[in-house]
Amino acid sequence: MKKQKASFSKSERLCGVKAVSELFAEGKSLILPSLRVICRFTPAVEGIHPVRVLITVPKRHFKKAVDRNLMRRRIREAWRKNKEPLVTLMKQAGRHADIALIWTDISVRPYEFAEKCVTDAVSRVSGLK
């Protein structure tokens, strides 16, 4: 089996007012330690990546933009490295997933902690389908 290059391209990002508002209106919510996950599953659509993700770190928890950006970068890197099981599952099932990852912790955490949270989120969302 050929291993794909881990990337996080523009097509894998959830953007657009309509898509984001539908996700928050119709999505299911999971509360994990330090991370809130909102996910919405739909039948696969041609031309759209099987899993699109929105990563957000609220300003109410991190007043400094430097800290928000640091946590956002750590979460994005953890997602990039650990998303593959969910992507292959969605491709095999013929489904599409929109996911929002919202960081709820109030302190800046090391990368290893963020990666553990993201891997837990991927495994929980994989179990939902």
C-alpha positions as CSV (number, residue, x, y, z in Angstrom):
1,M,0.0,0.0,0.0
2,K,1.4,3.3,-1.0
3,K,1.5,5.9,1.7
4,Q,0.2,9.3,0.7
5,K,2.0,12.6,1.4
6,A,0.5,14.3,4.5
7,S,-0.7,17.7,3.4
8,F,-3.4,20.2,4.3
9,S,-4.4,21.9,1.0
10,K,-7.1,24.5,0.4
11,S,-9.6,21.9,-0.7
12,E,-9.4,20.2,2.7
13,R,-10.3,23.4,4.6
14,L,-13.9,24.2,5.4
15,C,-14.6,27.7,4.3
16,G,-17.7,29.7,3.1
17,V,-20.5,31.1,5.1
18,K,-23.1,28.6,3.9
19,A,-21.0,25.5,4.6
20,V,-19.9,26.7,8.1
21,S,-23.5,27.8,9.1
22,E,-24.9,24.4,7.9
23,L,-22.2,22.6,10.0
24,F,-23.1,24.5,13.2
25,A,-26.8,24.2,12.6
26,E,-27.0,20.5,11.7
27,G,-23.8,19.0,13.1
28,K,-23.3,16.7,16.0
29,S,-21.2,17.9,18.9
30,L,-18.6,15.9,20.9
31,I,-16.9,17.3,24.0
32,L,-13.4,16.0,24.5
33,P,-10.8,17.3,27.0
34,S,-9.5,20.6,25.6
35,L,-11.3,20.2,22.3
36,R,-14.9,20.5,21.1
37,V,-15.7,18.7,17.8
38,I,-18.7,19.4,15.7
39,C,-19.2,17.1,12.7
40,R,-21.7,16.7,9.9
41,F,-21.9,13.7,7.6
42,T,-23.4,13.8,4.1
43,P,-23.3,11.6,1.0
44,A,-20.1,12.1,-1.1
45,V,-20.2,14.8,-3.7
46,E,-17.9,14.8,-6.7
47,G,-15.2,17.4,-6.6
48,I,-15.2,18.0,-2.8
49,H,-12.6,16.5,-0.6
50,P,-14.0,13.6,1.6
51,V,-13.1,15.4,4.9
52,R,-13.0,19.2,5.3
53,V,-12.0,20.8,8.6
54,L,-12.3,24.1,10.3
55,I,-9.9,24.9,13.1
56,T,-10.6,27.7,15.6
57,V,-9.1,29.0,18.8
58,P,-11.5,31.4,20.6
59,K,-10.3,34.9,21.4
60,R,-12.0,34.8,24.8
61,H,-9.5,32.2,26.0
62,F,-6.4,33.6,24.3
63,K,-6.3,37.4,24.2
64,K,-3.0,37.6,22.4
65,A,-3.0,36.7,18.7
66,V,0.4,35.1,19.1
67,D,-1.0,32.5,21.5
68,R,-4.0,31.8,19.3
69,N,-1.9,31.4,16.2
70,L,0.5,29.1,18.0
71,M,-2.3,26.8,19.2
72,R,-3.9,26.9,15.7
73,R,-0.6,25.9,14.1
74,R,-0.2,23.0,16.5
75,I,-3.7,21.7,16.0
76,R,-3.3,22.1,12.2
77,E,-0.1,20.1,12.2
78,A,-1.6,17.4,14.4
79,W,-4.6,17.1,12.0
80,R,-2.3,17.0,9.0
81,K,-0.3,14.1,10.4
82,N,-3.3,12.1,11.8
83,K,-6.2,12.6,9.4
84,E,-5.5,9.7,7.1
85,P,-7.6,6.9,8.8
86,L,-10.7,9.2,8.7
87,V,-10.1,10.2,5.1
88,T,-9.8,6.6,3.9
89,L,-12.9,5.6,5.9
90,M,-15.0,8.3,4.3
91,K,-13.7,7.4,0.8
92,Q,-14.6,3.7,1.4
93,A,-18.1,4.6,2.8
94,G,-18.9,7.0,0.0
95,R,-19.5,9.8,2.5
96,H,-18.4,13.3,3.2
97,A,-17.6,14.9,6.5
98,D,-17.3,18.5,7.6
99,I,-15.6,18.9,10.9
100,A,-15.0,21.9,13.2
101,L,-12.2,21.6,15.8
102,I,-12.7,24.2,18.6
103,W,-9.9,24.5,21.2
104,T,-11.5,24.9,24.6
105,D,-8.5,24.9,26.9
106,I,-7.5,28.2,28.5
107,S,-3.8,27.7,28.4
108,V,-1.2,27.2,25.7
109,R,-0.3,23.4,25.6
110,P,2.6,21.6,24.1
111,Y,2.3,20.0,20.7
112,E,2.2,16.5,22.1
113,F,-0.9,17.3,24.1
114,A,-2.6,18.9,21.1
115,E,-1.7,15.9,18.9
116,K,-3.2,13.5,21.5
117,C,-6.4,15.5,21.5
118,V,-6.7,15.5,17.7
119,T,-6.0,11.7,17.5
120,D,-8.7,11.1,20.1
121,A,-11.1,13.3,18.0
122,V,-10.2,11.5,14.8
123,S,-10.8,8.1,16.4
124,R,-14.2,9.2,18.0
125,V,-15.4,10.8,14.7
126,S,-14.4,7.6,12.8
127,G,-16.6,5.6,15.2
128,L,-19.6,7.9,14.5
129,K,-19.9,7.7,10.7
